[in-house]
Amino acid sequence: MKRPIAAELRLDQRKLPAQIFGRFVKRSNSRKEREERSQLAWQAFGKPGRDPNGLSSVLEGIAQQGGWTPHLKIAQLSSHWDQVVGPVIAQHSTVTSYEQGRLTIQARTTVWATQLTYMVPQLRSKISERLQMPVEEIIVTGPRSQQFSHHPFVRRSWANPKG
């Protein structure tokens, strides 16, 4: 008959259960602690001081790092264009671009472009106030006609007599 493994390994019979099952007890204790921490986290969810940063500040940081801020502000201006110029003029004009302090507005007809040109001083102050960005120049353009001369198959003999 073989000797018990505890005797062969010269282990103390009284300490053997504690040595074997000690790690299981520690593991179950850590599991209970994790469950308690999880429960406390759910109870504290949404309370002030819980989140280090609000979602709006995180998104604002992402927009600033990505250089999206001017594009987002122009999109906001386009969305609320009727509040800036009024509903009638807003139906006949759109904000097309903003580059280096130069805002471009396109009107549907030359009549509306002329009307917007007269409003440029008022628009400059109102738009720079809304955008909180420098608006040094406002360019108002009329409707653009289609130019077929840029098509690769059209020969532009009027522009270049040799071509």
C-alpha positions as a Markdown table, in Angstrom:
| # | Residue | x | y | z |
|---|---|---|---|---|
| 1 | Met | 0.0 | 0.0 | 0.0 |
| 2 | Lys | 1.2 | 3.5 | -0.9 |
| 3 | Arg | 1.8 | 6.1 | 1.6 |
| 4 | Pro | -0.5 | 9.2 | 1.5 |
| 5 | Ile | 0.8 | 12.0 | -0.6 |
| 6 | Ala | 0.9 | 14.4 | 2.4 |
| 7 | Ala | 3.3 | 12.0 | 4.1 |
| 8 | Glu | 5.5 | 11.6 | 1.0 |
| 9 | Leu | 5.7 | 15.4 | 0.6 |
| 10 | Arg | 6.2 | 15.8 | 4.3 |
| 11 | Leu | 3.2 | 18.2 | 4.7 |
| 12 | Asp | 1.6 | 18.9 | 8.0 |
| 13 | Gln | -1.8 | 17.1 | 8.0 |
| 14 | Arg | -3.4 | 19.9 | 10.2 |
| 15 | Lys | -2.3 | 22.7 | 7.8 |
| 16 | Leu | -3.1 | 20.9 | 4.6 |
| 17 | Pro | -6.8 | 22.0 | 4.2 |
| 18 | Ala | -5.8 | 25.6 | 4.9 |
| 19 | Gln | -3.0 | 25.5 | 2.3 |
| 20 | Ile | -5.2 | 23.9 | -0.3 |
| 21 | Phe | -8.4 | 25.9 | 0.2 |
| 22 | Gly | -6.8 | 29.2 | 1.3 |
| 23 | Arg | -6.5 | 30.5 | -2.3 |
| 24 | Phe | -10.2 | 29.6 | -3.0 |
| 25 | Val | -11.2 | 31.5 | 0.1 |
| 26 | Lys | -9.2 | 34.6 | -1.0 |
| 27 | Arg | -10.7 | 34.3 | -4.4 |
| 28 | Ser | -14.2 | 34.2 | -3.1 |
| 29 | Asn | -13.4 | 37.2 | -0.8 |
| 30 | Ser | -12.1 | 39.3 | -3.7 |
| 31 | Arg | -15.2 | 38.3 | -5.7 |
| 32 | Lys | -17.4 | 39.6 | -2.9 |
| 33 | Glu | -15.4 | 42.8 | -2.8 |
| 34 | Arg | -15.8 | 43.3 | -6.6 |
| 35 | Glu | -19.5 | 42.7 | -6.3 |
| 36 | Glu | -19.8 | 45.3 | -3.5 |
| 37 | Arg | -17.7 | 47.9 | -5.4 |
| 38 | Ser | -19.9 | 47.3 | -8.5 |
| 39 | Gln | -23.1 | 47.8 | -6.4 |
| 40 | Leu | -21.7 | 51.0 | -4.9 |
| 41 | Ala | -20.8 | 52.2 | -8.4 |
| 42 | Trp | -24.3 | 51.6 | -9.6 |
| 43 | Gln | -25.7 | 53.5 | -6.6 |
| 44 | Ala | -23.4 | 56.5 | -7.2 |
| 45 | Phe | -24.1 | 56.6 | -11.0 |
| 46 | Gly | -25.0 | 60.0 | -12.3 |
| 47 | Lys | -24.4 | 61.8 | -9.0 |
| 48 | Pro | -22.2 | 65.0 | -9.0 |
| 49 | Gly | -18.5 | 64.4 | -8.9 |
| 50 | Arg | -18.8 | 60.9 | -10.3 |
| 51 | Asp | -17.5 | 61.6 | -13.8 |
| 52 | Pro | -14.2 | 63.5 | -14.0 |
| 53 | Asn | -15.3 | 65.2 | -17.3 |
| 54 | Gly | -18.7 | 65.9 | -18.8 |
| 55 | Leu | -19.5 | 64.6 | -22.3 |
| 56 | Ser | -19.7 | 68.1 | -23.7 |
| 57 | Ser | -16.2 | 69.0 | -22.5 |
| 58 | Val | -14.8 | 65.7 | -24.0 |
| 59 | Leu | -16.5 | 66.3 | -27.4 |
| 60 | Glu | -15.3 | 70.0 | -27.3 |
| 61 | Gly | -11.7 | 68.8 | -26.7 |
| 62 | Ile | -12.0 | 66.3 | -29.6 |
| 63 | Ala | -13.3 | 69.0 | -31.9 |
| 64 | Gln | -10.5 | 71.4 | -31.0 |
| 65 | Gln | -7.8 | 68.8 | -31.4 |
| 66 | Gly | -9.1 | 67.7 | -34.7 |
| 67 | Gly | -9.5 | 71.2 | -36.0 |
| 68 | Trp | -13.3 | 70.8 | -36.5 |
| 69 | Thr | -14.3 | 73.9 | -34.5 |
| 70 | Pro | -14.6 | 76.2 | -37.5 |
| 71 | His | -16.5 | 73.6 | -39.5 |
| 72 | Leu | -18.9 | 73.0 | -36.7 |
| 73 | Lys | -19.5 | 76.7 | -36.1 |
| 74 | Ile | -20.3 | 77.2 | -39.8 |
| 75 | Ala | -22.7 | 74.2 | -39.7 |
| 76 | Gln | -24.3 | 75.8 | -36.7 |
| 77 | Leu | -24.6 | 79.2 | -38.6 |
| 78 | Ser | -26.1 | 77.4 | -41.6 |
| 79 | Ser | -28.7 | 75.7 | -39.4 |
| 80 | His | -29.7 | 79.0 | -37.8 |
| 81 | Trp | -29.3 | 81.2 | -40.8 |
| 82 | Asp | -32.9 | 82.3 | -40.7 |
| 83 | Gln | -32.3 | 83.7 | -37.2 |
| 84 | Val | -29.4 | 85.8 | -38.5 |
| 85 | Val | -30.9 | 87.3 | -41.7 |
| 86 | Gly | -34.6 | 86.6 | -41.3 |
| 87 | Pro | -36.8 | 83.9 | -42.8 |
| 88 | Val | -37.3 | 85.5 | -46.2 |
| 89 | Ile | -33.7 | 86.2 | -47.0 |
| 90 | Ala | -32.7 | 82.8 | -45.6 |
| 91 | Gln | -34.9 | 81.1 | -48.2 |
| 92 | His | -32.9 | 82.7 | -50.9 |
| 93 | Ser | -29.4 | 82.4 | -49.6 |
| 94 | Thr | -27.0 | 79.9 | -47.9 |
| 95 | Val | -23.6 | 80.0 | -46.2 |
| 96 | Thr | -21.1 | 78.2 | -48.4 |
| 97 | Ser | -17.7 | 78.5 | -46.7 |
| 98 | Tyr | -15.5 | 80.1 | -44.1 |
| 99 | Glu | -11.7 | 80.3 | -44.6 |
| 100 | Gln | -9.3 | 82.5 | -42.7 |
| 101 | Gly | -11.8 | 85.1 | -41.6 |
| 102 | Arg | -13.5 | 85.2 | -45.0 |
| 103 | Leu | -17.2 | 84.1 | -45.0 |
| 104 | Thr | -18.9 | 83.3 | -48.3 |
| 105 | Ile | -22.6 | 83.6 | -48.8 |
| 106 | Gln | -24.3 | 82.5 | -52.0 |
| 107 | Ala | -27.6 | 84.0 | -53.0 |
| 108 | Arg | -30.1 | 82.3 | -55.5 |
| 109 | Thr | -30.5 | 85.4 | -57.6 |
| 110 | Thr | -28.5 | 88.6 | -58.3 |
| 111 | Val | -31.3 | 90.6 | -56.6 |
| 112 | Trp | -30.9 | 88.7 | -53.4 |
| 113 | Ala | -27.1 | 89.0 | -53.7 |
| 114 | Thr | -27.5 | 92.8 | -53.9 |
| 115 | Gln | -29.8 | 92.8 | -50.9 |
| 116 | Leu | -27.3 | 90.8 | -48.9 |
| 117 | Thr | -24.4 | 93.1 | -50.0 |
| 118 | Tyr | -26.2 | 96.1 | -48.5 |
| 119 | Met | -26.6 | 94.1 | -45.3 |
| 120 | Val | -22.9 | 93.2 | -45.0 |
| 121 | Pro | -22.0 | 95.7 | -42.2 |
| 122 | Gln | -24.9 | 94.4 | -40.0 |
| 123 | Leu | -24.2 | 90.8 | -40.8 |
| 124 | Arg | -20.5 | 91.1 | -39.9 |
| 125 | Ser | -21.2 | 92.1 | -36.4 |
| 126 | Lys | -24.1 | 89.7 | -35.9 |
| 127 | Ile | -22.2 | 86.7 | -37.4 |
| 128 | Ser | -19.0 | 87.4 | -35.5 |
| 129 | Glu | -21.0 | 87.6 | -32.3 |
| 130 | Arg | -22.7 | 84.3 | -33.0 |
| 131 | Leu | -19.6 | 82.4 | -34.3 |
| 132 | Gln | -17.2 | 83.9 | -31.7 |
| 133 | Met | -14.7 | 83.8 | -34.5 |
| 134 | Pro | -13.1 | 86.7 | -36.5 |
| 135 | Val | -15.1 | 87.6 | -39.6 |
| 136 | Glu | -12.9 | 90.0 | -41.5 |
| 137 | Glu | -14.7 | 89.8 | -44.8 |
| 138 | Ile | -18.1 | 88.7 | -46.1 |
| 139 | Ile | -18.3 | 87.8 | -49.7 |
| 140 | Val | -21.7 | 87.6 | -51.3 |
| 141 | Thr | -22.0 | 85.7 | -54.6 |
| 142 | Gly | -24.9 | 85.3 | -56.9 |
| 143 | Pro | -26.0 | 82.2 | -58.7 |
| 144 | Arg | -23.3 | 80.4 | -60.5 |
| 145 | Ser | -23.9 | 79.3 | -64.1 |
| 146 | Gln | -22.6 | 75.9 | -65.2 |
| 147 | Gln | -19.3 | 76.2 | -67.0 |
| 148 | Phe | -18.9 | 73.4 | -69.5 |
| 149 | Ser | -15.5 | 74.6 | -70.6 |
| 150 | His | -13.9 | 72.6 | -67.8 |
| 151 | His | -15.1 | 69.3 | -69.2 |
| 152 | Pro | -12.2 | 67.2 | -70.6 |
| 153 | Phe | -13.9 | 66.6 | -73.9 |
| 154 | Val | -14.8 | 70.2 | -74.7 |
| 155 | Arg | -12.3 | 72.0 | -76.8 |
| 156 | Arg | -11.7 | 75.6 | -75.6 |
| 157 | Ser | -10.8 | 77.3 | -78.9 |
| 158 | Trp | -12.1 | 80.7 | -77.6 |
| 159 | Ala | -9.6 | 80.7 | -74.8 |
| 160 | Asn | -6.6 | 79.5 | -76.7 |
| 161 | Pro | -6.6 | 80.0 | -80.4 |
| 162 | Lys | -4.0 | 77.2 | -80.8 |
| 163 | Gly | -5.9 | 74.7 | -78.7 |
